Amino acid sequence: MSKEGHKYIFVLGGVMSGVGKGVVTSSVGLLLEQKGYPVNLVKVDPYLNVDAGTMNPTEHGEVFVLRSGMETDQDMGNYERFLGRDLTNEDYMTSGMVYQSVIARERTLGYGGKCVEAIPHVRDEILRRIEDASSYNGSRVSVVEIGGTIGDFQNALFIEAARVLKMKHPEDVLFVMVSYLPTPGTLGEMKTKPTQTAVRDLNSFGVQPDFIVARSKEPVDEKRKEKLAISCNVPRDHIISAPDIKSIYEAPLNFEKDKLGDRLLDALKLPEKRRASLAKWKKFALAATNAKAPEINIAIVGKYFDTGDFVLADAYLSVIEAIKFSAAKLNKRVNITWFNSKNLEGSNAKTVAELVKYQGIIVPGGFGESGIEGKLKAIKFAREHKIPYFGLCYGMQLMVIEYARNVLKLKNAHTTEIQKNSEDPVVDVMLEQKKHLADNKYGGTMRLGAYPCYLKKGTLARAAYKRELVEERHRHRYEINSKYIKQLEDAGLVFSGTSPDGILMEIAELSREEHPFMLGTQFHPEFQARPLSPHPLFTEFLRAAVSRKRKK
Ligand code: GLN
């Protein structure tokens, strides 16, 4: 049950996907909180996967891990970054999750012998979850983003649940439709028709949008706003122009210019509690979009890039954002070059040597065999040429393997993820994982979510965090094999971060005498980097990268 008078804003997409529902949801959340109303932001993903953890990143983009360990959609990352705080499991929902609980209830006679149907049972389970989420985090307004586009088969039950909520609480529920106004090249004129059609589609669900956020290349002019207002039955000042912008972080500032926050509060009959102060956000957005800031050239060596003819950087979204936040803090601009690690393999030494041009190299997280020999080559190159290196999860495990192979001279050092019977399994599967793998239990079974990490005195990591104990989010099955730790340490590798009991190696680094910045983390620091609180390890990595340019 939702709290009495709790407010809901549903964000739906019209015309097509990929036009920024997530950014609208995040921005609305930020604006309402600035005006004194705590929010919770809910992402509804209509697919049947129970969570995002089993999907290939080239299919669905990054898997974002919550503090709790739940593996979610990358939009949840944006929500956390805009709000500057953690979200909870209740803020995420998939069709798979909903059906799983309905079916589990049916199997235990929870429906008392009734025929269990999409309507009302599945719809009511959705409703229960949406209402349940409202009672967390002291939220006053829930902003719920329904994935997909109006008219999809998949999200119809979620729209139906939202309609019922509106019928039950007409004063407390708003619908915001994020639409797209194309300007066909041949006409040179912005067209409103697809939006009108999308509104009619939505009307056929018994839902009328209260607001239209009109995404387009250029700002929407008065004439078109008028036309949309009349044909879509939406008040003229509830049509919000949202032209393309350089950075998503400008969106809340633009929406504020169109008074979106105030108009939403008016429509929800909530008095403004305080004037929104976006000063800090504005300062950050300016720094993040400053085209004149000096450039840092960073190479990211990964493998989840190709989808057809397109490069899909989405798979590493949080890494890119974490870099941006630290760069803005240092008043720099980062130019990222993507290296497909598969292209660094074989006799392609020339491509590896190209890495010398970069001021820093990142190897992000990953799974499986393909591309890893290329990554190992890049890591060796970074170590030998003293190029700042930052390894994230797999990037840390491979950094340790490279060290074992080339410094310890354990030529066959490997991870048992790739070589089950490795002679020198420097990276090995965690004990409790063995059974999951044997039983084919892949969903939600990795070491997931936040764990504490103790930082050793006198190390790069400790100097960056300026603290002894930190908490970071994980997503992995393998870890550094304790049998090799002494040998690796004797050969100069420093394990600067460990689990508090000292058993799990969480950060590996080389001393500053050896290398300006060579550090890898078993966790994913990128998940906790936020615009107004950049991650200290990303900041230190970029600082080292800046110094490399100066030396040249
Ligand atoms: N494949 C590695 C593991 O499972 C690393 C995972 C990752 O990079 N997220 O341990």
Residues whose N, C-alpha, C, O or C-beta is under 5 A from the ligand:
A	BS01	LIG	G365 G366 F367 G368 L392 C393 Y394 R475 H476 R477 Y478
